[in-house]
């Protein structure tokens, strides 16, 4: 038995070029399958970890998923803002413990700029209820102070005291700059693995101040208000994009939600983050499953190629099988010999696929983090991935029966003298 | 060891998908240590006879007695084990596994048979030592023993196959046209070596060939006649 397996390995090594190519195909297909699964898993967990302790997300009336996407994940843009008065009404609801106003719309090198208040640093929670921590500096206090997410500071190499200019609107190029009113970096947050890392935080008043001499998305010609004069204006915000709300008692969440949704002066929407996330997963679930099914098909194609290569080699190996038969090998042992080869390549391909994925994860993690805010963990295999791997090996086992059976039949038909 | 090593009686074999062919052997016996030349032109049923003796084919009727066993009574797995334990085969050519060394090819015979493994160990100090000894006796230089067999000439390859058939001293050695790929001079040398080694290990040698010129030096010469229309093949003494 042990010797038969060794013979299978040596025979495979003898045909290492063709088998090597199929090995690469199997390994790549396994990498793809596990990669899709991993990105799917990481996306879910990173979304789920992005907000914690927030009972309601409030914004202009739109879909719950869209509100979550722009308010919490900084993906896409708000279709409408809500009035400051509406925000105050929500914040002053007796059931509400705290509220964080969020004002979005400007950017810096493609990264979102968020106007908020000190409440953000006090009440915002992520992961399993962790508060934001400062890696350096402190919350903003001056009008043109900015606090950077960890990723922003790292990617753009900013440190405390640096001066930065904010662009009007979202995007990376061709944007009008608020270059007359630069900000000073006063704080850098510790890494959270959430969209906070990619966000620049300034005060709501600052957002107002940089837009004082603007109208309709462009600077007003002939009007320029220098930074030293902006304090003379009323900088109280008139509109915000959304708000995060924490309740004194979570049991009141549906009542407060109903009150906000029925707010008479403006159409508002309040959503439970968990419910909105579930809706999001329902929406992307089909795409996820399709992607997973496609990559599973790629694995099947890889295994089919493997079986085809081994079956093709069987023609040249008829004499080899007859020799083994003549020295006493049973047809069952030849079955084992050929099946072992297919299974051996499948298992090796699966292991190679895992190693390749680990390598790719390590190499691409910074890129994925920068572009999608998704932190890929450089881990080996999760339980779900292990289950996929087991499925691949099981499929390989099933596929290996084909060459095994062919060898079995061939050895019975040929006996000791193959007719070539 | 029983004096009669092979006894075939009233044997009849027909291929399921070839009604025209029929192998019919009323009686054939081989004694221990005998060296028998079996003449059979192509199509006379040589391969079929080899398959029957090797236990990969089963006769329609009749008795196929090898050593103390009736092959027709054995289950397929037991026939495979019997072949591994008691019969060494040498074929026409391409007798070797291309990706194994000379020694590993010789040792193939011991992989499926504990009996031959034990005998080879008893004969040398280890199966490998016995393989080296046999290869050297068959004029294969020790420097070649660890090499891949694909580098060898056809004559050398056939000698490796002979060593594989002989290791572990099987009672029966069956050679099927082992010299057909060799030139006349090497044919004689190979035959002499094979006969000598069979004598040394006490094996009965059944040498099958279409070429009667090789019959000299054998104890007996038999003929397997070509099957005519309906006429059975038989061994004439």
Boltz contact constraints between the chains, C-beta under 6 A:
constraints:
  - contact:
      token1: [A, 3]
      token2: [B, 111]
      max_distance: 6.0
  - contact:
      token1: [A, 10]
      token2: [B, 99]
      max_distance: 6.0
  - contact:
      token1: [A, 14]
      token2: [B, 99]
      max_distance: 6.0
  - contact:
      token1: [A, 319]
      token2: [B, 94]
      max_distance: 6.0
  - contact:
      token1: [A, 320]
      token2: [B, 97]
      max_distance: 6.0
  - contact:
      token1: [A, 326]
      token2: [B, 89]
      max_distance: 6.0
  - contact:
      token1: [A, 327]
      token2: [B, 108]
      max_distance: 6.0
  - contact:
      token1: [A, 327]
      token2: [B, 109]
      max_distance: 6.0
  - contact:
      token1: [A, 327]
      token2: [B, 112]
      max_distance: 6.0
  - contact:
      token1: [A, 328]
      token2: [B, 80]
      max_distance: 6.0
  - contact:
      token1: [A, 328]
      token2: [B, 83]
      max_distance: 6.0
  - contact:
      token1: [A, 328]
      token2: [B, 84]
      max_distance: 6.0
  - contact:
      token1: [A, 328]
      token2: [B, 112]
      max_distance: 6.0
  - contact:
      token1: [A, 328]
      token2: [B, 113]
      max_distance: 6.0
  - contact:
      token1: [A, 329]
      token2: [B, 112]
      max_distance: 6.0
  - contact:
      token1: [A, 330]
      token2: [B, 77]
      max_distance: 6.0
  - contact:
      token1: [A, 330]
      token2: [B, 80]
      max_distance: 6.0
  - contact:
      token1: [A, 415]
      token2: [B, 51]
      max_distance: 6.0
  - contact:
      token1: [A, 415]
      token2: [B, 56]
      max_distance: 6.0
  - contact:
      token1: [A, 416]
      token2: [B, 50]
      max_distance: 6.0
  - contact:
      token1: [A, 416]
      token2: [B, 51]
      max_distance: 6.0
  - contact:
      token1: [A, 416]
      token2: [B, 54]
      max_distance: 6.0
  - contact:
      token1: [A, 416]
      token2: [B, 56]
      max_distance: 6.0
  - contact:
      token1: [A, 417]
      token2: [B, 47]
      max_distance: 6.0
